[in-house]
Amino acid sequence: MAKMDQLEREVGKIKERNSRVEADKAWETSLMRRVIIAVGTYLISAAFLVAINAQYPLLVALVPVLGFLLSTLTLPLFKDWWLARRKSP
């Protein structure tokens, strides 16, 4: 009976871990995360460009943001392409 209890505890730990991993994955791919990073990138870039007296700092600050957003939109396509061509171990 003790062995069964131990197995149940281990299964419970595995289920808890899987829930944490699923939550982490959901966050990594969420729109909210992308928006937060994009806004933060824009604010930091704009502040830096204003500090160095760059021309059109608020417009130019969009460049890294657009690069980030483009990369998050295209990476899943490249991942799928790579996985389809990947040889099994």
PAGU-258234 format. One line per field, with one value per atom (N, C-alpha, C): residue number from 1; residue in three letters; chain; atom name; x, y, z. Coordinates in steps of 0.2 Angstrom, whole numbers, plus 2048, in hexadecimal, padded with zeros to 3 digits. Layout:
PAGU-258234
k = (NUM_...)
r = (Ala_...)
c = (A_...)
a = (CA_...)
u = (X_...)
v = (Y_...)
w = (Z_...)
end
This chain:
PAGU-258234
k = (1_1_1_2_2_2_3_3_3_4_4_4_5_5_5_6_6_6_7_7_7_8_8_8_9_9_9_10_10_10_11_11_11_12_12_12_13_13_13_14_14_14_15_15_15_16_16_16_17_17_17_18_18_18_19_19_19_20_20_20_21_21_21_22_22_22_23_23_23_24_24_24_25_25_25_26_26_26_27_27_27_28_28_28_29_29_29_30_30_30_31_31_31_32_32_32_33_33_33_34_34_34_35_35_35_36_36_36_37_37_37_38_38_38_39_39_39_40_40_40_41_41_41_42_42_42_43_43_43_44_44_44_45_45_45_46_46_46_47_47_47_48_48_48_49_49_49_50_50_50_51_51_51_52_52_52_53_53_53_54_54_54_55_55_55_56_56_56_57_57_57_58_58_58_59_59_59_60_60_60_61_61_61_62_62_62_63_63_63_64_64_64_65_65_65_66_66_66_67_67_67_68_68_68_69_69_69_70_70_70_71_71_71_72_72_72_73_73_73_74_74_74_75_75_75_76_76_76_77_77_77_78_78_78_79_79_79_80_80_80_81_81_81_82_82_82_83_83_83_84_84_84_85_85_85_86_86_86_87_87_87_88_88_88_89_89_89)
r = (Met_Met_Met_Ala_Ala_Ala_Lys_Lys_Lys_Met_Met_Met_Asp_Asp_Asp_Gln_Gln_Gln_Leu_Leu_Leu_Glu_Glu_Glu_Arg_Arg_Arg_Glu_Glu_Glu_Val_Val_Val_Gly_Gly_Gly_Lys_Lys_Lys_Ile_Ile_Ile_Lys_Lys_Lys_Glu_Glu_Glu_Arg_Arg_Arg_Asn_Asn_Asn_Ser_Ser_Ser_Arg_Arg_Arg_Val_Val_Val_Glu_Glu_Glu_Ala_Ala_Ala_Asp_Asp_Asp_Lys_Lys_Lys_Ala_Ala_Ala_Trp_Trp_Trp_Glu_Glu_Glu_Thr_Thr_Thr_Ser_Ser_Ser_Leu_Leu_Leu_Met_Met_Met_Arg_Arg_Arg_Arg_Arg_Arg_Val_Val_Val_Ile_Ile_Ile_Ile_Ile_Ile_Ala_Ala_Ala_Val_Val_Val_Gly_Gly_Gly_Thr_Thr_Thr_Tyr_Tyr_Tyr_Leu_Leu_Leu_Ile_Ile_Ile_Ser_Ser_Ser_Ala_Ala_Ala_Ala_Ala_Ala_Phe_Phe_Phe_Leu_Leu_Leu_Val_Val_Val_Ala_Ala_Ala_Ile_Ile_Ile_Asn_Asn_Asn_Ala_Ala_Ala_Gln_Gln_Gln_Tyr_Tyr_Tyr_Pro_Pro_Pro_Leu_Leu_Leu_Leu_Leu_Leu_Val_Val_Val_Ala_Ala_Ala_Leu_Leu_Leu_Val_Val_Val_Pro_Pro_Pro_Val_Val_Val_Leu_Leu_Leu_Gly_Gly_Gly_Phe_Phe_Phe_Leu_Leu_Leu_Leu_Leu_Leu_Ser_Ser_Ser_Thr_Thr_Thr_Leu_Leu_Leu_Thr_Thr_Thr_Leu_Leu_Leu_Pro_Pro_Pro_Leu_Leu_Leu_Phe_Phe_Phe_Lys_Lys_Lys_Asp_Asp_Asp_Trp_Trp_Trp_Trp_Trp_Trp_Leu_Leu_Leu_Ala_Ala_Ala_Arg_Arg_Arg_Arg_Arg_Arg_Lys_Lys_Lys_Ser_Ser_Ser_Pro_Pro_Pro)
c = (A_A_A_A_A_A_A_A_A_A_A_A_A_A_A_A_A_A_A_A_A_A_A_A_A_A_A_A_A_A_A_A_A_A_A_A_A_A_A_A_A_A_A_A_A_A_A_A_A_A_A_A_A_A_A_A_A_A_A_A_A_A_A_A_A_A_A_A_A_A_A_A_A_A_A_A_A_A_A_A_A_A_A_A_A_A_A_A_A_A_A_A_A_A_A_A_A_A_A_A_A_A_A_A_A_A_A_A_A_A_A_A_A_A_A_A_A_A_A_A_A_A_A_A_A_A_A_A_A_A_A_A_A_A_A_A_A_A_A_A_A_A_A_A_A_A_A_A_A_A_A_A_A_A_A_A_A_A_A_A_A_A_A_A_A_A_A_A_A_A_A_A_A_A_A_A_A_A_A_A_A_A_A_A_A_A_A_A_A_A_A_A_A_A_A_A_A_A_A_A_A_A_A_A_A_A_A_A_A_A_A_A_A_A_A_A_A_A_A_A_A_A_A_A_A_A_A_A_A_A_A_A_A_A_A_A_A_A_A_A_A_A_A_A_A_A_A_A_A_A_A_A_A_A_A_A_A_A_A_A_A_A_A_A_A_A_A)
a = (N_CA_C_N_CA_C_N_CA_C_N_CA_C_N_CA_C_N_CA_C_N_CA_C_N_CA_C_N_CA_C_N_CA_C_N_CA_C_N_CA_C_N_CA_C_N_CA_C_N_CA_C_N_CA_C_N_CA_C_N_CA_C_N_CA_C_N_CA_C_N_CA_C_N_CA_C_N_CA_C_N_CA_C_N_CA_C_N_CA_C_N_CA_C_N_CA_C_N_CA_C_N_CA_C_N_CA_C_N_CA_C_N_CA_C_N_CA_C_N_CA_C_N_CA_C_N_CA_C_N_CA_C_N_CA_C_N_CA_C_N_CA_C_N_CA_C_N_CA_C_N_CA_C_N_CA_C_N_CA_C_N_CA_C_N_CA_C_N_CA_C_N_CA_C_N_CA_C_N_CA_C_N_CA_C_N_CA_C_N_CA_C_N_CA_C_N_CA_C_N_CA_C_N_CA_C_N_CA_C_N_CA_C_N_CA_C_N_CA_C_N_CA_C_N_CA_C_N_CA_C_N_CA_C_N_CA_C_N_CA_C_N_CA_C_N_CA_C_N_CA_C_N_CA_C_N_CA_C_N_CA_C_N_CA_C_N_CA_C_N_CA_C_N_CA_C_N_CA_C_N_CA_C_N_CA_C_N_CA_C_N_CA_C_N_CA_C_N_CA_C_N_CA_C_N_CA_C_N_CA_C)
u = (804_800_804_80A_80E_811_813_815_810_80A_804_804_804_804_80A_810_816_815_812_811_80C_806_801_805_809_80C_811_814_819_815_80F_80B_808_806_804_809_810_815_816_815_816_811_80B_805_806_808_80A_80F_814_81A_817_813_810_80C_808_804_809_80E_813_816_818_81B_816_810_80B_809_809_808_80E_814_81A_81A_818_817_812_80C_807_809_80D_810_815_819_81E_81B_815_812_80C_80B_805_806_801_801_802_800_802_809_80D_814_817_815_818_816_810_80E_813_814_818_81F_822_829_829_824_824_824_81F_81E_825_827_82E_833_834_839_838_832_831_833_831_832_839_83D_844_848_846_849_847_841_83F_843_843_847_84E_851_858_859_855_855_854_850_84E_855_857_85D_863_864_86A_868_862_85F_85F_85D_85C_856_856_851_84B_845_83F_83F_841_842_83C_836_830_82F_830_82F_835_83B_840_840_83D_83D_838_834_830_834_83A_83E_840_842_843_83D_838_831_82F_82F_82D_831_837_83C_83A_839_837_830_82B_825_825_829_82A_82D_832_835_831_82C_828_822_821_81C_81F_825_828_82B_82E_831_82D_827_823_823_823_823_829_82F_835_836_833_833_830_82A_826_82A_82D_831_837_83A_840_83E_839_836_834_831_82F_835_83B_841_846_845_849_849_84F_84F_84E_84B_84A_850_851_857_858)
v = (7FA_800_806_806_80C_80D_808_809_80D_80B_80E_816_817_81E_822_81F_822_824_81F_820_825_825_82B_832_832_838_83A_836_837_839_836_838_83F_841_847_84C_84B_850_851_84B_84C_850_84F_853_85B_85C_863_866_862_865_866_861_862_869_86A_870_876_876_87C_87D_877_878_87A_878_87A_882_884_88B_88F_88D_890_891_88B_88B_890_890_895_89C_89E_8A4_8A6_8A1_8A3_8A4_8A1_8A2_8A7_8AB_8AF_8B6_8B8_8BF_8C4_8C3_8C8_8C9_8C3_8C3_8C8_8C6_8CA_8D1_8D3_8DA_8DE_8DA_8DD_8DE_8D9_8DA_8E0_8E0_8E5_8EC_8ED_8F3_8F5_8F1_8F2_8F4_8F0_8F2_8F9_8FA_901_906_906_90B_90C_906_907_90A_907_90A_911_913_91A_91F_91C_920_921_91C_91C_921_921_925_92C_92E_934_937_933_935_936_933_935_93A_93D_942_93F_939_936_939_939_93C_937_93A_936_930_931_92B_927_92A_926_921_924_920_91A_91C_918_912_914_90F_909_90A_904_8FF_900_8FB_8F5_8F5_8EF_8EC_8EF_8EC_8E8_8EB_8E8_8E1_8E2_8DC_8D7_8D9_8D3_8D0_8D4_8D1_8CD_8CF_8CB_8C4_8C5_8BE_8BA_8BC_8B8_8B5_8B9_8B6_8B1_8B2_8AD_8A7_8A7_8A2_89B_89C_895_892_896_893_890_893_890_88A_88A_884_87E_87F_87A_877_87C_879_875_877_874_86D_86D_866_861_864_85F_85C_860_85D_85A_85A_858_850_84D_846_843_83E_83B_838_839_837_82F)
w = (800_800_800_803_804_7FD_7F9_7F2_7EE_7EF_7EB_7ED_7F3_7F5_7F2_7F2_7F0_7E8_7E4_7DD_7DC_7E0_7E0_7E1_7E6_7E7_7E1_7DE_7D9_7D3_7D1_7CC_7CD_7D3_7D5_7D4_7D5_7D4_7CD_7C9_7C2_7BF_7C1_7BF_7C0_7C6_7C8_7C4_7C2_7BE_7B7_7B4_7AE_7AD_7B3_7B3_7B3_7B6_7B6_7AF_7AC_7A6_7A0_7A1_79C_79D_7A3_7A5_7A2_7A3_7A0_799_796_78E_78C_78F_78D_78E_793_794_78E_78D_788_781_77F_779_779_77F_780_77C_77A_777_77D_783_788_789_789_78A_784_77E_778_779_77B_77C_781_786_78C_78A_786_784_77E_77A_775_778_77C_780_783_787_78B_786_781_77C_779_777_774_779_780_785_786_786_787_781_77B_775_774_776_775_77A_780_785_783_781_77F_779_774_76E_770_774_777_77A_77E_782_77E_778_774_76E_76F_76A_763_762_75B_758_751_74D_74E_74F_74F_753_75A_75E_75F_760_761_75B_755_74F_74E_74F_74E_754_759_75F_75D_758_755_752_74F_74C_750_756_759_75B_75D_75E_758_753_74D_74B_74C_74C_751_757_75C_75A_758_756_750_74B_745_747_74B_74D_751_755_758_754_74E_74A_745_743_73E_742_748_74B_74B_74D_74C_745_740_739_738_73A_73A_73E_744_748_745_743_73F_739_735_730_732_737_73A_73D_740_743_73E_739_733_730_730_72C_731_737_73C_73C_73C_73C_743_744_74B_74D_754_757_757)
end
